[in-house]
Amino acid sequence: MSFVVIMCLLILISGLVFRLYSLTKSMEEAKKELQEISEDLFENRIVKLKVRNRKLEELLEAVNHNLWVIRSERCIYQEDERKLKEQIQNISHDLRTPLTAILGYLKMLDMENMSEEDREFLNIAIKKSYTLQELTGQFYELSRVTSGDFCLKLERIDAVRILKETCLEHYHLLENAGLMLTFPAFETPAIMLGNAEALARIFANLIQNSIRYAKSRLSIEIQEDEEQKSFEISFSNDISEEQEVENPEMLFERFYMQEHSRNHEGTGLGLTISKTLAEHMDGTIKAKYSGREEERILTFSICFPLKQI
């Protein structure tokens, strides 16, 4: 084989190797670009191939078309979600005025001149009206806190003080439910960047959840993590065996309710609202089970970063 032929073959092989390397490099860059686009689909970007290859370009054209379809469907979904939340908010707002009037008229009825049976029916009507009023209020609050333009005014607040005030406000309800409250003698302030009204709402939702489902007691604990510069407040209550679900994080899903819990007239929205409000204040809220089989404990833990006083 002549030297010229060998040189030609070497040049050809070198060209093929370089071409293969260029295609491989270009595909790696395309893969990285696709991963970046997948993290934020609303960026109007497409995957490009720097080295020309008809077959690979056809493949990327199909990929880019699918990205366009996904973006379009997501935009439609988000717009429908926005309209639904707006409708729920408007309906909830419109229902609150007549509900308040109904409750007022029911309370004005002369119960003293009623028979015992009529008084019982009237009390049931008043109770159901209050339940409907609470449901309407939570529908309104959920649509408000999950809307894209929702924003909390954050300031330095003492979470411990707000927790104590919320517990005092609900103490008579805990007594009426026959629940024993254990509260720590925690005098050190827990200063955080948050919203006092929103934090009180979270605490109230967790206490009310215990009032509905706890068997005999509610225990509240506060712990500081100096290393992580955060603090955690946990709400623990005992539950019956049939109340336990496979994954406690499901309790934060919108409208999630166990079948047996419908007797408690809960709305299934309080925990969802609490989780959303906590996240708006740079916090987290989680649920877990502990304890023995004969005594299961459900614990909700809220964690917020501490701020320097």
C-alpha angles and dihedrals in degrees: 000000000000124000091244092055091049091050091049091051091048091050090048093049091046089051092050092047091049090048092050091047091049092050092047091049091047092050091050090052090047090051091051090048091051091051091052091049091049090057090058111020093176092069105102095234134133132201113256133197114216095195116061115243120150098212095046091046089054089051092051091047088058090047092050091048090053090049089054091050092049091049092049094049092047091051090051091047093049092048091050089047091051092050092047092051090048091050092048090049092050094045092047091049092049092049097052096071097052091042091055089049092050091052090049093052093046091053091049092061114110103248094176093069093046127098118252091254093051091049089052091052091047092051089051090051091050092048093049090047091054089050091051090047091052092048091050091049093050092048088054093046093048093051089048099049094043096049117110094241096050112125131173122216103234126205139153109287137167108241093192093057092048090048092052092049092049092049091051091050090054099037095101090051090052089050092049089051090051093241124148113223120211113194125177123241091241110159100164112100117241103214116198139161104253150104117280095210093048093047092049088051091054092050091046092051092051093047091048090049089056091047089056100044112018118108102210115333150027122208122194121195133182124202132178124210106203092183094054092034091230140109133217130209116196129195112199127181135166117249137193120255095252092056094064116103127198094247116025091199086073087074089076094057117109114268092356109156131161113234095242091050093067088084087067091059093231120161100217090229105091096080092045090053091047093053092048093048092048091053090050087059094049091258138124133220125197139175130216142163127233140160134065127311092259092050116033120185125204114205128191112196123195119193126192132173116252122236127212113259 
